[in-house]
Amino acid sequence: MKTFGIILIVLGLLGFIFGTVSFTKTEEVADIGPIEIQHEQTKSFPVAPAAAGAAMVAGIALVVVGARKEE
């Protein structure tokens, strides 16, 4: 639980710092013999500050609960 909590804290911080998540998708449009045509499309979506904050709060809670169980 403690490890998952740390991961959530890091993801929450990254959500606050960067604000958007973007990725590139390469799609093969046509393949005619030796000729290939590919299309790259970049997609992105915003990360809401509330979601980043919720991830951080949940991560902190998991770390605290994990630390209490070790005692």
C-alpha angles and dihedrals in degrees: 000000000000093000092050089049092054090049090052091050091052092047090049091051091048089050090055094045101045103024095198137057116214134180137175123233120198115204127185107230101179137003111190110167109292093353119089125183117199131183124206118204124186115209127186138175130191123247111224114231088229090058092048090049092048090051090051094048092048090048093051090048091052092049091050093048090047092051092049092052091054092058 
